[in-house]
Structures are given as C-alpha cells and as structure tokens.
Amino acid sequence: GSTAVIATFREDDDINATEVLGRLIFSGSDVGTAATRKTGALIAATASADWSSSGTSHQPTDLQFYTQDAADADSLGAPRMTIDDGGKVGIGTVSPDTLLHVLGTGANGEITVERDSGTEMLFQSQAALGTIGTQSNLDLALKVNASTAMIIKNDLNVGMGTTVPAGDL
C-alpha cells in the first residue's frame, strides 16, 4: 500500500545553523475569514549546526513545539518543548542538558509521575530547595539494587532496613 506524506523541502546551496527547514502551522479563525486567522500551534524544524555539503550524512536538526496560551494573542513566544539533534527533550528550555530537562521559568520546575488509581509522585526544583515526594496519602520508598532501603510511611514513621517501622526514626 501507499503512505500519505506531508513534506517540506528546502533547496539551498548552504544550510547553516539556526535556519528553519520547515514549519507545520495549526491555525484557524473564529469569524471565518483568512484575514482574522490566528496561529494556535506550530512545529518547526531548525538546523542546529551547519549542514555538511561534502556528501556525508550530517544534517543536525532540532524540532521545536510552540503553543498559544490565553495571555498572549499575538505571538507564540518561546518554544514549549524542544527535541534536539541528540534526542534530548527540553520542556521550558531550548537547550536540554540531559535526556529529559524541565525548566520552570519564574516558577518551580516540576515533573509529576502518576499511576491511574495509584500514587502521584512529584519531583520539584524550587529556588533554594529540591523536593521529592508523594502528592497522595501513600508511602515513599527509596530503593537500592531493587530493594527498599528506606521507607517513609504516610503516618511519617521512617524505616531503614525495614518496610514496617513502628515509630519515628
């Protein structure tokens, strides 16, 4: 069978870093005319370094994802998420340092991990404090080599070497 393809193609003698290769734009109008069309989201592919013209396969490219918020109707602002040419994902940053890099600009950087009908974990970077904990009424365990080394029960009893502490540490 055949596959449908949406493609952008940039024919250029020299593609340099920061040049946009293509954009996928999501726009609409709530009054039905092209003159009032507004962009709601955009995905851009950008060269992250100069492309090689020597015939080798070296075309480093970043993908950047933009979305419109309710506060600013005229521009998309900075990218909400970036996937760089090394596969690193940045949320709130265009230059991720690790496989997943979350940056809170003017707010805490937070990652929530939740299981349906289970616990909700919060990893938070504040101005002067890093926190890890549960957001629900469940225990928190620290594991080493797949075994529980320490547990903080929801009643705040702490156990080291035991998963059923009888009292405070």
DSSP file with accessible surface (Angstrom, degrees, kcal/mol):
  #  RESIDUE AA STRUCTURE BP1 BP2  ACC     N-H-->O    O-->H-N    N-H-->O    O-->H-N    TCO  KAPPA ALPHA  PHI   PSI    X-CA   Y-CA   Z-CA
    1    1 A G              0   0  134      0, 0.0     2,-0.2     0, 0.0     0, 0.0   0.000 360.0 360.0 360.0 170.5    0.0    0.0    0.0
    2    2 A S        -     0   0  123      0, 0.0     2,-0.4     0, 0.0     0, 0.0  -0.660 360.0-138.7-100.2 160.2    0.9    3.6   -0.2
    3    3 A T        -     0   0  122     -2,-0.2     2,-0.2     2,-0.0     0, 0.0  -0.964  16.1-125.5-121.1 133.1    1.6    6.0    2.6
    4    4 A A        -     0   0  103     -2,-0.4     2,-0.4     2,-0.0     0, 0.0  -0.553  31.6-166.6 -74.3 140.4    0.4    9.6    2.8
    5    5 A V        -     0   0  116     -2,-0.2     2,-0.5     2,-0.0    -2,-0.0  -0.993  20.6-163.5-134.1 135.0    3.2   12.1    3.3
    6    6 A I        +     0   0  150     -2,-0.4     2,-0.4     2,-0.0    -2,-0.0  -0.988  30.1 173.8-110.4 122.7    3.3   15.8    4.3
    7    7 A A        -     0   0   83     -2,-0.5     2,-0.4     2,-0.0    -2,-0.0  -0.969  27.6-160.8-135.0 145.8    6.8   17.1    3.4
    8    8 A T        -     0   0   89     -2,-0.4     2,-0.4    14,-0.0    14,-0.1  -0.949  16.3-165.4-116.1 146.7    8.6   20.4    3.4
    9    9 A F        -     0   0  167     -2,-0.4     2,-0.6     2,-0.0    -2,-0.0  -0.991   9.1-164.9-137.4 127.1   11.7   20.8    1.3
   10   10 A R        -     0   0   87     -2,-0.4     2,-0.7     2,-0.1     5,-0.0  -0.952   5.8-163.6-113.0 114.6   14.3   23.5    1.4
   11   11 A E        +     0   0  171     -2,-0.6     2,-0.3     3,-0.0     3,-0.0  -0.888  29.3 147.7 -99.6 115.6   16.6   23.6   -1.5
   12   12 A D        -     0   0   68     -2,-0.7     3,-0.2     1,-0.1    -2,-0.1  -0.996  52.2-135.1-149.1 144.6   19.6   25.7   -0.6
   13   13 A D  S    S+     0   0  164     -2,-0.3     2,-0.3     1,-0.3    -1,-0.1   0.767 100.6  20.0 -71.1 -24.6   23.3   25.7   -1.5
   14   14 A D        -     0   0   80     -3,-0.0     2,-0.6     2,-0.0    -1,-0.3  -0.838  66.7-164.6-152.9 104.1   24.3   26.1    2.1
   15   15 A I        -     0   0   15     -2,-0.3    36,-2.8    -3,-0.2     2,-0.2  -0.840  21.3-168.9 -94.7 121.0   22.1   25.3    5.1
   16   16 A N    >   -     0   0   50     -2,-0.6     3,-1.9    34,-0.2    31,-0.3  -0.659  31.9 -72.7-108.4 164.5   23.5   27.0    8.2
   17   17 A A  T 3  S+     0   0   34      1,-0.2    31,-0.2    -2,-0.2    -1,-0.1  -0.185 116.2  20.4 -54.2 142.9   22.8   26.7   12.0
   18   18 A T  T 3  S+     0   0  116     29,-3.2     2,-0.3     1,-0.3    -1,-0.2   0.299  87.8 133.9  76.4  -2.3   19.5   28.3   13.1
   19   19 A E    <   -     0   0   52     -3,-1.9    28,-2.7    28,-0.1     2,-0.4  -0.595  59.3-121.6 -77.4 135.7   18.0   28.3    9.6
   20   20 A V  E     -A   46   0A  40     -2,-0.3    26,-0.3    26,-0.2     3,-0.1  -0.610  23.4-171.8 -79.1 128.7   14.4   27.0    9.6
   21   21 A L  E     -     0   0A  29     24,-3.2     2,-0.3    -2,-0.4    25,-0.2   0.767  64.8 -31.7 -89.0 -31.5   13.9   24.0    7.3
   22   22 A G  E     -A   45   0A  15     23,-1.2    23,-2.6   -14,-0.1    -1,-0.4  -0.946  51.4-139.0-179.4 162.0   10.1   23.9    7.6
   23   23 A R  E     -A   44   0A 140     -2,-0.3     2,-0.6    21,-0.2    21,-0.2  -0.994   5.1-153.3-136.3 143.1    7.1   24.6    9.7
   24   24 A L  E     -A   43   0A  79     19,-2.8    19,-2.4    -2,-0.4     2,-0.4  -0.982  27.5-164.9-112.6 113.9    3.8   22.8   10.4
   25   25 A I  E     -A   42   0A  87     -2,-0.6     2,-0.6    17,-0.2    17,-0.2  -0.881  14.9-161.2-110.3 133.5    1.4   25.5   11.4
   26   26 A F  E     +A   41   0A 102     15,-2.8    14,-2.9    -2,-0.4    15,-1.7  -0.953  31.0 153.1-111.2 114.1   -2.0   25.0   13.1
   27   27 A S  E     +A   39   0A  62     -2,-0.6     2,-0.3    12,-0.3    12,-0.2  -0.901  14.6 167.6-139.3 167.7   -4.3   28.0   12.6
   28   28 A G  E     -A   38   0A  39     10,-2.2    10,-3.2    -2,-0.3     2,-0.4  -0.971  24.7-127.8-166.8 175.3   -7.9   29.0   12.5
   29   29 A S        -     0   0   38     -2,-0.3     3,-0.3     8,-0.2     8,-0.1  -0.996   1.6-158.7-138.9 131.2  -10.4   31.8   12.5
   30   30 A D  S    S+     0   0  157     -2,-0.4    -1,-0.1     6,-0.3     7,-0.1   0.464  97.8  48.1 -89.1   1.0  -13.4   32.1   14.7
   31   31 A V  S    S-     0   0   93      2,-0.2    -1,-0.2     5,-0.1     3,-0.1   0.357 111.7-115.3-117.6   2.4  -15.0   34.6   12.3
   32   32 A G  S    S+     0   0   70     -3,-0.3     2,-0.4     1,-0.2    -2,-0.1   0.606  75.1 110.0  83.5  12.3  -14.5   32.6    9.2
   33   33 A T    >   -     0   0   72      1,-0.1     3,-1.2    -5,-0.0    -2,-0.2  -0.945  67.1-132.7-123.4 147.6  -12.1   34.9    7.2
   34   34 A A  G >  S+     0   0   65     -2,-0.4     3,-1.6     1,-0.3    -1,-0.1   0.814 104.1  67.1 -62.7 -29.1   -8.4   34.4    6.3
   35   35 A A  G 3  S+     0   0  101      1,-0.3    -1,-0.3    -3,-0.0    -3,-0.0   0.762 104.8  42.9 -66.1 -22.7   -7.7   38.0    7.4
   36   36 A T  G <  S+     0   0   51     -3,-1.2    -6,-0.3     2,-0.1    -1,-0.3   0.256  83.4 135.5-106.0  12.5   -8.5   37.0   11.0
   37   37 A R    <   -     0   0  142     -3,-1.6     2,-0.4    -8,-0.1    -8,-0.2  -0.387  35.2-166.0 -64.7 134.7   -6.7   33.7   11.0
   38   38 A K  E     -A   28   0A 121    -10,-3.2   -10,-2.2    -2,-0.1     2,-0.5  -0.940  20.8-119.7-123.0 145.2   -4.6   33.1   14.1
   39   39 A T  E     +A   27   0A  54     -2,-0.4   -12,-0.3   -12,-0.2     3,-0.1  -0.729  27.2 176.7 -85.5 128.1   -1.9   30.6   14.8
   40   40 A G  E     -     0   0A  38    -14,-2.9    28,-2.4    -2,-0.5     2,-0.3   0.728  67.0  -2.5 -99.6 -29.6   -2.7   28.3   17.7
   41   41 A A  E     -AB  26  67A  23    -15,-1.7   -15,-2.8    26,-0.2    -1,-0.4  -0.983  59.1-168.4-159.1 161.3    0.4   26.0   17.5
   42   42 A L  E     -AB  25  66A  20     24,-1.9    24,-3.0    -2,-0.3     2,-0.4  -0.988  11.7-156.7-156.0 141.8    3.5   25.4   15.4
   43   43 A I  E     -AB  24  65A  47    -19,-2.4   -19,-2.8    -2,-0.3     2,-0.4  -0.998  21.2-169.3-119.1 126.5    6.2   22.7   15.0
   44   44 A A  E     -AB  23  64A   3     20,-2.6    20,-2.7    -2,-0.4     2,-0.5  -0.951  16.4-151.8-120.5 138.1    9.4   24.0   13.5
   45   45 A A  E     -AB  22  63A  23    -23,-2.6   -24,-3.2    -2,-0.4   -23,-1.2  -0.943  24.8-178.6-104.6 123.3   12.4   22.0   12.2
   46   46 A T  E     -AB  20  62A  16     16,-2.6    16,-3.0    -2,-0.5     2,-0.3  -0.978  32.9-114.0-128.0 134.6   15.6   24.1   12.5
   47   47 A A  E     - B   0  61A   0    -28,-2.7   -29,-3.2    -2,-0.4    14,-0.3  -0.489  23.4-163.8 -63.5 126.5   19.2   23.3   11.6
   48   48 A S  S    S+     0   0   36     12,-2.0     2,-0.3    -2,-0.3    13,-0.2   0.556  72.6   5.5 -93.1  -8.1   21.1   23.1   14.9
   49   49 A A  S    S-     0   0   34     11,-0.8    -1,-0.1   -33,-0.1   -30,-0.1  -0.945 101.9 -65.5-157.9 169.7   24.5   23.3   13.1
   50   50 A D        -     0   0   94     -2,-0.3     2,-0.2   -34,-0.1   -34,-0.2  -0.403  55.8-122.4 -62.1 137.1   25.8   23.9    9.6
   51   51 A W        -     0   0   67    -36,-2.8     2,-0.3     8,-0.1     8,-0.2  -0.576  24.6-111.3 -81.7 147.3   24.9   21.1    7.3
   52   52 A S        -     0   0   38      6,-1.9     3,-0.2    -2,-0.2     6,-0.2  -0.556  25.0-173.4 -78.8 134.7   27.6   19.2    5.5
   53   53 A S        +     0   0  108     -2,-0.3    -1,-0.1     1,-0.1     4,-0.0   0.240  65.3  94.1-107.3  12.1   27.8   19.7    1.8
   54   54 A S  S    S-     0   0   90      2,-0.1    -1,-0.1     1,-0.1     3,-0.1   0.363 107.3-100.1 -87.5   6.2   30.5   17.0    1.4
   55   55 A G  S    S+     0   0   74      1,-0.3     2,-0.1    -3,-0.2    -2,-0.1   0.371  85.3 124.3  92.4  -6.9   28.1   14.3    0.6
   56   56 A T  S    S-     0   0   76      2,-0.1     2,-1.4     1,-0.1    -1,-0.3  -0.445  72.9-107.3 -82.2 163.4   28.1   12.8    4.1
   57   57 A S        +     0   0  116     -2,-0.1     2,-0.4    -3,-0.1    -1,-0.1  -0.662  68.8 130.1 -92.7  81.3   25.0   12.4    6.2
   58   58 A H        +     0   0  102     -2,-1.4    -6,-1.9    -6,-0.2    -2,-0.1  -0.793  11.9 142.6-135.1  90.7   25.4   15.1    8.7
   59   59 A Q        -     0   0   82     -2,-0.4     2,-0.1    -8,-0.2    -8,-0.1  -0.619  30.7-164.5-128.1  71.2   22.2   17.2    9.0
   60   60 A P        +     0   0   13      0, 0.0   -12,-2.0     0, 0.0   -11,-0.8  -0.396  17.6 174.7 -64.0 127.2   21.8   18.1   12.7
   61   61 A T  E     -B   47   0A  45    -14,-0.3     2,-0.3   -13,-0.2   -14,-0.2  -0.997  21.9-153.5-140.0 138.9   18.2   19.3   13.2
   62   62 A D  E     -B   46   0A  25    -16,-3.0   -16,-2.6    -2,-0.4     2,-0.5  -0.835  11.1-144.2-104.8 149.6   16.1   20.3   16.2
   63   63 A L  E     -BC  45  83A  69     20,-2.6    20,-2.7    -2,-0.3     2,-0.4  -0.957  16.8-166.7-109.6 132.9   12.3   20.1   16.5
   64   64 A Q  E     -BC  44  82A  30    -20,-2.7   -20,-2.6    -2,-0.5     2,-0.5  -0.976   5.8-154.3-124.3 135.1   10.6   22.9   18.4
   65   65 A F  E     -BC  43  81A  51     16,-3.1    15,-2.7    -2,-0.4    16,-1.5  -0.932  12.0-174.2-113.4 125.9    7.0   22.8   19.5
   66   66 A Y  E     -B   42   0A  44    -24,-3.0   -24,-1.9    -2,-0.5     2,-0.3  -0.920   2.7-177.5-117.8 143.2    5.1   26.1   20.2
   67   67 A T  E     -B   41   0A  66     -2,-0.4     2,-0.3     9,-0.4   -26,-0.2  -0.983  26.9-117.1-136.9 152.8    1.5   26.5   21.6
   68   68 A Q        -     0   0   55    -28,-2.4     2,-0.2    -2,-0.3     8,-0.1  -0.664  26.6-156.5 -85.9 136.3   -0.6   29.6   22.2
   69   69 A D        -     0   0   70      3,-0.4     3,-0.5    -2,-0.3    -1,-0.0  -0.624  29.1-109.5-104.8 173.1   -1.6   30.5   25.7
   70   70 A A  S    S+     0   0  113     -2,-0.2     3,-0.2     1,-0.2    -1,-0.1   0.705 109.8  61.9 -74.9 -17.0   -4.6   32.5   26.8
   71   71 A A  S    S+     0   0   97      1,-0.2     2,-0.5     2,-0.0    -1,-0.2   0.749 103.7  43.2 -84.1 -24.4   -2.5   35.5   27.9
   72   72 A D        +     0   0   64     -3,-0.5    -3,-0.4     1,-0.1     3,-0.2  -0.885  54.5 174.1-130.6 103.1   -0.8   36.5   24.6
   73   73 A A  S    S+     0   0   68     -2,-0.5    -1,-0.1     1,-0.2     3,-0.1   0.527  74.7  56.3 -85.6  -6.2   -3.0   36.5   21.5
   74   74 A D  S    S+     0   0  139      1,-0.2     2,-0.3   -36,-0.1    -1,-0.2   0.663 108.2  22.2-105.0 -18.7   -0.3   37.9   19.1
   75   75 A S        -     0   0   57     -3,-0.2    -1,-0.2     1,-0.1    -3,-0.1  -0.982  58.0-133.1-146.7 160.4    2.7   35.6   19.3
   76   76 A L        -     0   0   30     -2,-0.3    -9,-0.4     1,-0.2    -1,-0.1   0.604  44.2-160.4 -86.5 -14.1    3.6   32.1   20.2
   77   77 A G        -     0   0   49    -11,-0.1    -1,-0.2    -9,-0.0     3,-0.1  -0.317  47.1  -8.8  69.8-150.3    6.6   33.2   22.2
   78   78 A A  S    S-     0   0   75      1,-0.1    14,-0.0     2,-0.0    15,-0.0  -0.394  88.3 -83.9 -79.7 157.3    9.4   30.7   23.0
   79   79 A P        -     0   0   19      0, 0.0   -13,-0.3     0, 0.0    13,-0.2  -0.307  27.5-151.7 -60.1 140.8    9.1   27.0   22.3
   80   80 A R  S    S+     0   0   99    -15,-2.7    12,-1.9     1,-0.3     2,-0.3   0.802  81.7  13.8 -78.6 -34.5    7.3   25.0   24.9
   81   81 A M  E     -CD  65  91A  57    -16,-1.5   -16,-3.1    10,-0.2     2,-0.4  -0.999  64.9-167.2-145.7 143.5    9.3   21.8   24.1
   82   82 A T  E     -CD  64  90A   0      8,-2.5     8,-3.0    11,-0.3     2,-0.5  -0.991  10.1-162.0-130.2 137.9   12.4   21.1   22.1
   83   83 A I  E     -CD  63  89A  57    -20,-2.7   -20,-2.6    -2,-0.4     6,-0.2  -0.988  27.5-150.8-112.6 115.1   13.8   17.8   20.8
   84   84 A D    >   -     0   0   27      4,-2.7     3,-2.3    -2,-0.5   -22,-0.1  -0.262  30.3 -94.9 -85.3 175.6   17.5   18.4   20.0
   85   85 A D  T 3  S+     0   0   88      1,-0.3    -1,-0.1     2,-0.1   -23,-0.1   0.648 124.5  55.3 -66.4 -12.3   19.6   16.7   17.4
   86   86 A G  T 3  S-     0   0   60      2,-0.1    -1,-0.3   -26,-0.1     3,-0.1   0.375 120.8-104.8 -97.6   2.4   20.9   14.3   20.1
   87   87 A G  S <  S+     0   0   39     -3,-2.3     2,-0.2     1,-0.3    -2,-0.1   0.483  72.5 143.8  88.9   2.6   17.5   13.2   21.1
   88   88 A K        -     0   0   79      8,-0.1    -4,-2.7    12,-0.1     2,-0.5  -0.571  41.3-142.1 -77.0 141.6   17.4   15.2   24.4
   89   89 A V  E     -De  83 100A  39     10,-2.7    12,-2.5     9,-0.2     2,-0.5  -0.906  14.2-168.2-109.1 126.4   14.0   16.6   25.3
   90   90 A G  E     -De  82 101A   0     -8,-3.0    -8,-2.5    -2,-0.5     2,-0.6  -0.965   6.1-168.9-115.1 126.2   13.7   20.1   26.8
   91   91 A I  E    S+De  81 102A  75     10,-2.7    12,-2.8    -2,-0.5   -10,-0.2  -0.972  86.8   1.5-111.5 115.5   10.5   21.4   28.4
   92   92 A G  S    S+     0   0   30    -12,-1.9     2,-0.3    -2,-0.6    -1,-0.1   0.457 126.1  76.2  85.5   0.3   10.8   25.1   29.1
   93   93 A T        -     0   0   18      8,-0.3   -11,-0.3   -13,-0.2    -1,-0.2  -0.997  62.4-155.0-141.6 144.5   14.3   25.1   27.6
   94   94 A V  S    S+     0   0   68     -2,-0.3    -4,-0.1     1,-0.2    -1,-0.1   0.445  93.4  51.6 -94.7  -2.8   15.6   25.1   24.0
   95   95 A S  S    S-     0   0   77    -11,-0.1    -1,-0.2    -6,-0.1    -6,-0.1  -0.629  77.1-165.3-133.9  76.3   19.0   23.6   25.1
   96   96 A P        -     0   0    6      0, 0.0    -8,-0.1     0, 0.0    -6,-0.1  -0.354  10.8-161.8 -65.6 139.8   18.4   20.5   27.2
   97   97 A D  S    S+     0   0  117     -8,-0.1     2,-0.2    -2,-0.1    -7,-0.1   0.646  73.1  29.3 -91.9 -21.8   21.4   19.2   29.2
   98   98 A T  S    S-     0   0   79     -9,-0.2    -9,-0.2     1,-0.0     3,-0.2  -0.776 100.2 -84.3-132.6 176.8   20.1   15.7   29.9
   99   99 A L  S    S+     0   0  136      1,-0.2   -10,-2.7    -2,-0.2     2,-0.4   0.880 124.5  19.1 -54.2 -40.1   17.8   13.2   28.2
  100  100 A L  E    S+e   89   0A  85    -12,-0.2     2,-0.5     2,-0.0    -1,-0.2  -0.979  76.1 177.9-132.0 119.3   14.8   15.0   29.9
  101  101 A H  E     -e   90   0A  42    -12,-2.5   -10,-2.7    -2,-0.4     2,-0.5  -0.981   6.2-170.4-126.0 117.5   15.4   18.6   31.1
  102  102 A V  E     -e   91   0A  40     -2,-0.5     2,-0.5   -12,-0.2   -10,-0.2  -0.946   3.9-173.5-111.8 124.7   12.5   20.5   32.7
  103  103 A L        -     0   0   81    -12,-2.8     2,-0.7    -2,-0.5     5,-0.1  -0.976  12.2-156.7-121.0 122.5   13.0   24.2   33.3
  104  104 A G        -     0   0   26     -2,-0.5     2,-0.8     3,-0.2     5,-0.2  -0.879  12.5-153.8 -95.4 112.4   10.4   26.3   35.2
  105  105 A T  S    S-     0   0  119     -2,-0.7     3,-0.1     1,-0.2    -2,-0.0  -0.797  81.8 -11.4 -90.3 112.1   10.9   29.9   34.2
  106  106 A G  S    S+     0   0   93     -2,-0.8     2,-0.3     1,-0.2    -1,-0.2   0.479 135.8  63.0  77.7   0.5    9.7   32.2   37.0
  107  107 A A  S    S-     0   0   69     -3,-0.1    -1,-0.2    19,-0.0    -3,-0.2  -0.902  99.8 -72.1-144.0 172.5    8.1   29.1   38.6
  108  108 A N        -     0   0   66     -2,-0.3     2,-0.6    -3,-0.1    18,-0.2  -0.416  43.6-121.8 -67.2 143.4    9.2   25.8   40.1
  109  109 A G  E     -F  125   0B  14     16,-1.8    16,-2.8    -5,-0.2     2,-0.4  -0.792  44.4-179.8 -82.0 123.3   10.5   23.1   37.6
  110  110 A E  E     -F  124   0B  90     -2,-0.6     2,-0.4    14,-0.2    14,-0.2  -0.980  26.9-171.4-134.6 143.0    8.2   20.2   38.3
  111  111 A I  E     -F  123   0B  61     12,-2.4    12,-2.6    -2,-0.4     2,-0.5  -0.999  12.4-163.0-127.0 127.4    7.7   16.6   37.0
  112  112 A T  E     -F  122   0B  72     -2,-0.4     2,-0.5    10,-0.2    10,-0.2  -0.941   4.3-171.6-110.4 131.0    4.7   14.7   38.1
  113  113 A V  E     +F  121   0B  81      8,-2.2     8,-3.5    -2,-0.5     2,-0.4  -0.994  15.8 174.7-121.3 124.3    4.6   10.9   37.6
  114  114 A E  E     -F  120   0B 127     -2,-0.5     2,-0.5     6,-0.2     6,-0.2  -0.981  24.9-149.7-137.0 141.5    1.3    9.3   38.3
  115  115 A R    >   -     0   0  188      4,-1.9     3,-2.0    -2,-0.4     2,-0.1  -0.921  38.4-105.0-105.2 135.0   -0.3    5.8   38.1
  116  116 A D  T 3  S+     0   0  143     -2,-0.5     3,-0.1     1,-0.3     4,-0.0  -0.377 108.7   3.6 -56.5 127.7   -4.0    5.6   37.4
  117  117 A S  T 3  S+     0   0  122      1,-0.2    -1,-0.3    -2,-0.1     2,-0.2   0.835 127.8  78.1  60.6  33.2   -5.6    4.6   40.8
  118  118 A G  S <  S-     0   0   31     -3,-2.0    -1,-0.2     1,-0.1     2,-0.1  -0.613  87.3 -38.8-143.3-152.7   -2.2    4.8   42.4
  119  119 A T        -     0   0   44     -2,-0.2    -4,-1.9    -3,-0.1     2,-0.5  -0.370  39.4-142.0 -82.8 157.4    0.3    7.2   43.8
  120  120 A E  E     -F  114   0B  54     -6,-0.2    15,-3.3    -2,-0.1    16,-0.5  -0.985  17.3-160.4-118.9 118.5    1.3   10.6   42.4
  121  121 A M  E     -FG 113 134B  37     -8,-3.5    -8,-2.2    -2,-0.5     2,-0.4  -0.795   1.3-159.8 -99.2 142.3    5.0   11.5   42.7
  122  122 A L  E     -FG 112 133B  15     11,-3.0    11,-1.9    -2,-0.4     2,-0.5  -0.987   8.8-171.1-125.2 127.4    6.3   15.0   42.5
  123  123 A F  E     +FG 111 132B  79    -12,-2.6   -12,-2.4    -2,-0.4     2,-0.4  -0.985  22.4 179.4-112.1 120.9    9.9   16.0   41.6
  124  124 A Q  E     -FG 110 131B  29      7,-2.8     7,-2.9    -2,-0.5     2,-0.6  -0.982  26.9-159.3-134.7 136.6   10.3   19.7   42.2
  125  125 A S  E     -FG 109 130B  78    -16,-2.8   -16,-1.8    -2,-0.4     5,-0.2  -0.951  22.9-178.4-112.8 110.0   13.1   22.2   41.8
  126  126 A Q        -     0   0   68      3,-3.1     3,-0.2    -2,-0.6   -19,-0.0  -0.408  45.5 -89.1 -97.2 179.8   12.5   25.3   43.9
  127  127 A A  S    S+     0   0  111      1,-0.2     3,-0.1    -2,-0.1    -1,-0.0   0.885 121.4   3.3 -59.1 -40.1   14.6   28.5   44.2
  128  128 A A  S    S+     0   0  104      1,-0.2     2,-0.3     0, 0.0    -1,-0.2   0.135 127.1  54.8-135.3  22.0   16.6   27.1   47.1
  129  129 A L        -     0   0  100     -3,-0.2    -3,-3.1     2,-0.0     2,-0.4  -0.973  57.4-149.0-159.0 137.4   15.3   23.5   47.7
  130  130 A G  E     -G  125   0B  59     -2,-0.3     2,-0.4    -5,-0.2    -5,-0.2  -0.923  24.0-167.4-105.6 136.2   14.8   20.3   45.7
  131  131 A T  E     -G  124   0B  41     -7,-2.9    -7,-2.8    -2,-0.4     2,-0.4  -0.950  16.5-178.0-128.2 146.3   11.9   18.1   46.8
  132  132 A I  E     +G  123   0B 106     -2,-0.4     2,-0.3    -9,-0.2    -9,-0.2  -0.993  33.5 114.8-134.7 131.5   10.8   14.6   46.0
  133  133 A G  E     -G  122   0B  18    -11,-1.9   -11,-3.0    -2,-0.4     2,-0.3  -0.993  58.5 -78.3-175.4-179.5    7.7   13.2   47.4
  134  134 A T  E     -G  121   0B  37     -2,-0.3   -13,-0.2   -13,-0.2     6,-0.1  -0.735  17.9-159.4 -97.6 148.6    4.2   11.8   47.1
  135  135 A Q  S    S+     0   0  112    -15,-3.3     2,-0.2    -2,-0.3   -14,-0.1   0.362  76.6  62.5-102.4  -1.5    1.2   14.0   46.5
  136  136 A S  S    S-     0   0   42    -16,-0.5     2,-2.3     2,-0.1    -2,-0.1  -0.717 103.7 -88.4-120.5 173.8   -1.2   11.4   47.7
  137  137 A N  S    S+     0   0  124     -2,-0.2     2,-0.3    18,-0.0    17,-0.1  -0.295  88.7 109.2 -82.7  56.2   -1.8    9.7   51.0
  138  138 A L  S    S-     0   0   77     -2,-2.3    -4,-0.2   -18,-0.1    -2,-0.1  -0.838  70.8 -91.1-129.7 167.3    0.7    6.9   50.2
  139  139 A D        -     0   0   57     -2,-0.3     2,-0.4    14,-0.0    14,-0.2  -0.281  27.6-138.9 -75.3 162.3    4.2    5.8   51.4
  140  140 A L  E     -H  152   0C  29     12,-2.7    12,-3.2    -6,-0.1     2,-0.4  -0.992  20.5-171.5-124.3 123.3    7.5    6.9   49.8
  141  141 A A  E     -H  151   0C  43     -2,-0.4     2,-0.5    10,-0.2    10,-0.2  -0.912  14.9-152.1-117.0 143.7   10.3    4.3   49.4
  142  142 A L  E     -H  150   0C  90      8,-3.0     7,-2.8    -2,-0.4     8,-1.7  -0.967  22.3-158.5-110.1 127.9   13.9    4.7   48.4
  143  143 A K  E     -H  148   0C 138     -2,-0.5     2,-0.4     5,-0.3     5,-0.2  -0.830  16.4-171.4-113.0 147.8   15.4    1.6   46.7
  144  144 A V  E >  S-H  147   0C  89      3,-2.6     3,-1.9    -2,-0.3    -2,-0.0  -0.998  82.4  -6.8-132.2 127.8   18.9    0.4   46.2
  145  145 A N  T 3  S-     0   0  155     -2,-0.4    -1,-0.1     1,-0.3     3,-0.1   0.898 130.3 -57.9  52.2  42.3   19.5   -2.6   43.9
  146  146 A A  T 3  S+     0   0   88      1,-0.2     2,-0.4    -3,-0.0    -1,-0.3   0.527 117.5 108.3  69.5   7.9   15.7   -3.1   43.6
  147  147 A S  E <  S-H  144   0C  79     -3,-1.9    -3,-2.6     0, 0.0     2,-0.4  -0.923  79.4-106.4-115.8 144.9   15.3   -3.5   47.3
  148  148 A T  E     +H  143   0C  47     -2,-0.4    -5,-0.3    -5,-0.2    13,-0.1  -0.514  38.0 172.7 -69.7 118.3   13.7   -1.0   49.7
  149  149 A A  E     +     0   0C  44     -7,-2.8    12,-1.3    -2,-0.4     2,-0.3   0.738  69.2   9.0 -94.9 -31.0   16.5    0.6   51.7
  150  150 A M  E     -HI 142 160C  48     -8,-1.7    -8,-3.0    10,-0.2     2,-0.4  -0.994  63.8-167.0-151.2 144.1   14.3    3.3   53.4
  151  151 A I  E     -HI 141 159C  15      8,-2.6     8,-2.8    -2,-0.3     2,-0.6  -0.995  10.9-159.5-136.2 139.5   10.6    4.0   53.7
  152  152 A I  E     -HI 140 158C  54    -12,-3.2   -12,-2.7    -2,-0.4     6,-0.2  -0.982  24.4-147.0-113.6 113.8    8.7    7.0   54.9
  153  153 A K    >   -     0   0   52      4,-3.1     3,-2.5    -2,-0.6   -15,-0.1  -0.366  26.0-108.4 -78.2 160.7    5.2    5.8   55.8
  154  154 A N  T 3  S+     0   0   76      1,-0.3    -1,-0.1     2,-0.1   -16,-0.1   0.688 122.4  59.3 -66.8 -13.3    2.2    8.1   55.3
  155  155 A D  T 3  S-     0   0   92      2,-0.1    -1,-0.3   -18,-0.0     3,-0.1   0.318 122.1-110.7 -91.4   8.2    2.0    8.4   59.1
  156  156 A L  S <  S+     0   0  128     -3,-2.5     2,-0.2     1,-0.3    -2,-0.1   0.480  70.9 143.4  74.3   9.3    5.6    9.9   58.9
  157  157 A N        -     0   0   26     11,-0.1    -4,-3.1     8,-0.1     2,-0.4  -0.590  40.0-146.3 -72.5 140.7    7.2    6.9   60.6
  158  158 A V  E     -I  152   0C  29      9,-0.8     2,-0.4    -2,-0.2     9,-0.2  -0.930  14.5-169.9-116.9 133.1   10.6    6.2   58.9
  159  159 A G  E     -I  151   0C   2     -8,-2.8    -8,-2.6    -2,-0.4     2,-0.5  -0.979   9.0-173.2-124.8 133.8   12.2    2.8   58.4
  160  160 A M  E    S+I  150   0C 119     -2,-0.4   -10,-0.2   -10,-0.2     3,-0.1  -0.993  86.5   4.2-121.3 119.7   15.7    1.9   57.4
  161  161 A G  S    S+     0   0   77    -12,-1.3     2,-0.3    -2,-0.5   -11,-0.1   0.463 126.6  71.0  84.6   0.1   16.2   -1.8   56.8
  162  162 A T        -     0   0   59    -13,-0.2   -11,-0.3   -11,-0.1    -1,-0.2  -0.992  62.8-155.1-144.2 148.8   12.5   -2.4   57.4
  163  163 A T  S    S+     0   0   71     -2,-0.3    -4,-0.1     1,-0.2    -1,-0.0   0.398  92.1  56.8-102.2   1.8    9.4   -1.6   55.5
  164  164 A V  S    S-     0   0  106     -6,-0.1    -1,-0.2   -11,-0.0    -6,-0.1  -0.567  73.8-173.3-130.6  69.3    7.2   -1.6   58.6
  165  165 A P        -     0   0   20      0, 0.0    -6,-0.1     0, 0.0    -8,-0.1  -0.380  16.8-152.8 -66.3 141.9    8.6    0.9   61.0
  166  166 A A        -     0   0  108     -8,-0.1     2,-0.3     2,-0.1    -7,-0.1   0.591  68.8 -15.8 -89.6 -12.7    7.0    1.0   64.4
  167  167 A G  S    S-     0   0   29     -9,-0.2    -9,-0.8     1,-0.1    -1,-0.0  -0.911  94.5 -35.3-165.9-168.8    7.8    4.7   65.2
  168  168 A D              0   0  133     -2,-0.3   -11,-0.1   -11,-0.2    -2,-0.1  -0.223 360.0 360.0 -61.7 160.0    9.7    7.8   64.4
  169  169 A L              0   0  148    -10,-0.1    -1,-0.1    -4,-0.1   -10,-0.1  -0.343 360.0 360.0 -67.8 360.0   13.3    7.4   63.2
